[in-house]
Every structure is written in structure tokens, then in C-alpha cells.
């Protein structure tokens, strides 16, 4: 049997790890923090892992990453996957365009819709997106699907302002 894996103590104490785990939003990261805190308190690795619902090997992996990277080693690593359809620069342009709103003559509408945005992206970036895919991109940019109240393209803004002030009576 090999010797026990030492846990570095210069980063955080067991109490610090517990406090950080209470504030951590990611449940998996908080679980790893609590397991390492139990191990720092002197519990056996098997008991420390069992208390938080981990396997001993998972706790060992967490300790190795904690020793190498500190607290960041306990966080989940980014998952590999399909890259985003739009680059970060293109996403920034998309956000600015959505917030600015469409041009009635050029874009063909008074409010953005997903199909209109798909046509705009195809014309601007030469990339074809389905409206459902664009919906995921837009939600990923923290923009809401909700639209503002529709406005008629030929509405008279002066008449609307006069009506809002109570000046609609004709004498």
C-alpha cells in the first residue's frame, strides 16, 4: 500500500473551504470543497468521500487538482463541444444590432424577429442559422425573447405624444 497523499494547507484551511463551499453556486465544486475540508480535519479519505457522496477515487482526483491548482482545481473544467456558430466579435455586433433595433426600409420590419435576424446574419456574416439555433445564441447572450410592444411603422409620434398628455379633444 502506498503512502497517503498530502493535502496542501497553504491555500485554505478546512474552515475556509467550508465557508467557500456554502457560498459556491456550483454544487459539484462545493461538494469537492467539503470533501477536501473533511480530509483536512483528519477524517479518512473513505469517510470524507462517503460523507459528501463521492467515491474515494473522485476525492483523490480532487486532492491532486487542489494541490496543483489551488481552489481553481476544484472547479469543473470547460466541457468540450461544438464551437459557437458566431465568434465573440460577431456576437458583440449581433447584441449591438439587436439593441439598436431594425431599420424599417433596410431590414423590412419595425421589430426584430428570429427569422429576420437569421436573414440579417446571413447577409452580414455569410452564415446560415435556423431560428431555433439563433434563439439559443440570443439566450446565451443574456437577451430576452420578449419583444417590446409593437408599433406601426407609419404611426404619428406627435399625435401619440399629444394623446398621452390628454390633448386629444378636438373642438
Buried (B, 14 or more C-beta within 10 A) or exposed (E): EEEEEEBEEEBBEBEBBBBBBEEBEEEBBBBBBBBBBBBBEEBEBEEBBBEBEBEBEBBBBBBEBBBEEEBEBBBEEEEEEEEEBBEEEBBEBBBEBBEEEBEEEEBEBBBBEBEBBBBBBEEEBEEEBEEEEBBEBBEEEEEEEEEEEEEEEEEEEEEEEEEEEEEEEEE
